[in-house]
């Protein structure tokens, strides 16, 4: 089990296989390719399956995602959130860690840097 200090020092990077676009408002849309053999097969027989799935992030999530750069620690991203959103960012680290875990484990949008060393 990791200590609080170890958790705050975690560093994430964006998954190189995932593309994203940033609109004029600074909001991020994640583009996930839907290129499985079954999806391609269904497209050939006429099903309208998009080439990529689009996941639009809200302002908070977009801000966090854009600050994941392979250098910023969880603590640094938390400080940036507090600077931008003030008290609206609270509960700060509980919310941030839940989001980071979700987009790492469930969505595979990001990767922990130390995972590559394991």
C-alpha positions in Angstrom: 0.0 0.0 0.0 1.4 3.4 -1.0 1.8 6.2 1.5 0.1 9.6 0.9 3.5 11.0 -0.1 4.0 8.3 -2.7 0.6 8.9 -4.1 1.1 12.7 -4.3 4.4 12.0 -6.2 2.8 9.8 -8.9 3.4 11.0 -12.4 1.1 10.2 -15.3 1.5 10.6 -19.1 -1.0 10.5 -21.8 -1.4 7.2 -23.7 0.4 7.7 -27.0 -2.2 5.6 -28.8 -5.1 7.9 -27.8 -5.7 11.1 -29.8 -7.5 14.1 -28.5 -8.6 17.5 -29.8 -8.9 20.7 -27.8 -11.7 23.2 -28.8 -11.6 26.9 -28.7 -13.0 26.9 -25.1 -10.2 24.6 -24.0 -12.4 21.6 -23.6 -10.9 18.2 -24.6 -12.5 15.5 -26.7 -10.8 12.1 -26.6 -10.9 10.2 -29.9 -10.8 6.4 -29.4 -10.4 4.3 -32.6 -13.1 1.7 -33.1 -11.1 -0.6 -35.4 -11.8 -4.0 -34.0 -12.3 -6.8 -36.6 -15.9 -7.2 -35.6 -16.6 -3.4 -35.9 -15.0 -3.4 -39.4 -17.1 -6.4 -40.4 -20.3 -4.7 -39.3 -19.3 -1.6 -41.2 -18.9 -3.6 -44.4 -22.4 -5.0 -44.2 -23.9 -1.6 -43.7 -24.0 -0.9 -40.0 -23.2 2.8 -39.1 -20.4 2.3 -36.6 -18.3 5.5 -36.3 -14.5 5.2 -37.0 -13.8 6.6 -33.6 -15.6 7.0 -30.3 -15.6 10.6 -29.0 -15.6 11.3 -25.3 -16.1 14.9 -24.4 -14.5 16.0 -21.1 -15.9 18.8 -19.0 -13.9 21.9 -17.9 -12.4 20.3 -14.8 -11.5 17.0 -16.5 -10.1 18.8 -19.5 -7.9 21.0 -17.3 -6.6 17.9 -15.5 -6.0 16.0 -18.8 -4.1 18.9 -20.4 -1.8 19.1 -17.3 -0.9 15.4 -17.5 2.4 15.7 -19.3 4.8 13.1 -17.9 6.4 15.6 -15.5 3.6 17.0 -13.3 3.0 15.0 -10.1 -0.5 14.5 -8.7 0.4 17.1 -6.1 1.4 19.7 -8.7 -1.9 19.0 -10.7 -3.8 19.4 -7.4 -2.1 22.8 -6.8 -2.9 23.9 -10.3 -6.6 22.9 -9.8 -6.7 24.8 -6.5 -5.2 27.9 -8.2 -7.7 27.8 -11.0 -10.9 26.7 -9.2 -10.3 27.7 -5.6 -12.7 26.1 -3.1 -14.7 24.6 -6.0 -11.9 22.1 -6.5 -12.6 20.5 -3.1 -12.5 17.7 -2.1 -9.3 18.2 -4.1 -7.2 15.1 -3.9 -10.1 12.7 -3.4 -11.8 13.9 -6.6 -8.5 14.2 -8.5 -7.3 10.7 -7.6 -10.7 9.1 -8.4 -10.6 10.8 -11.8 -7.0 9.8 -12.5 -7.6 6.2 -11.5 -10.7 6.1 -13.7 -9.0 7.4 -16.9 -6.0 5.1 -16.2 -7.5 1.8 -15.2 -10.9 1.9 -16.9 -10.3 4.1 -20.0 -6.6 3.7 -20.6 -6.3 7.4 -21.6 -3.2 7.8 -19.4 -0.4 5.6 -17.9 1.5 5.9 -14.7 5.2 6.6 -15.5 6.4 4.0 -12.9 4.2 1.3 -14.6 6.6 1.3 -17.6 9.5 0.5 -15.2 7.8 -2.5 -13.7 
